[in-house]
Amino acid sequence: MTQPKATRPYMPGYGIARDEAGLLPWSYVEERMGAARNYWLITAAENRPHAAPVWGVWHKRNFYFSSGTSSRKGRNLAANPSVTLHLESGDEVVILEGQIETVAEPDLLQELDQAYQQKYQVSILGGQVYTLRVEQAFAWREQDFPRTATRWTLR
């Protein structure tokens, strides 16, 4: 699988470097998404955003999680599949933006359930399983924000 191309994010007024020195590799995102236990999902049915912590697994460049369809998250996702997902750290930042899709493919669900049970000791199959199809990702290290601020466009 080819790696997404790293570029600088557009952040006027923040002193972001203009050259490519210090751009983070895609592996920075992959490693942190795979190692994280908790993720923050931001949904919005209309104008009011809703942030909620979720558990999930990073698998083949996509994030997977489950939620009840009647929960606030589930209702928001049914109305508007555009989301932002980020990790807990403000020091080693990873932010993903994209579209949510439901997952129904049996073999994939089995793979995800095994990974989820290994990580959390519970099944992912208790609710609707969703995937985040990442369109754009951002990451930086707070200690050197202007040099490490990186954007990837995936779709």
Buried (B, 14 or more C-beta within 10 A) or exposed (E): EEEBEBEBBEBEEEEBBEEEEBBBEBEBBBBBBEEBEEBBBBBBBEEEEBEBEBBBBBBEBBBBBBBEEEBEBBBBBBEBBBBBBBBEEEEBBBBBBBBBBEBEEEEBBEBBBEBBBEBEEEEBBEBBBBBBBBBBBBBBBEEEBEBBBBBBEBE
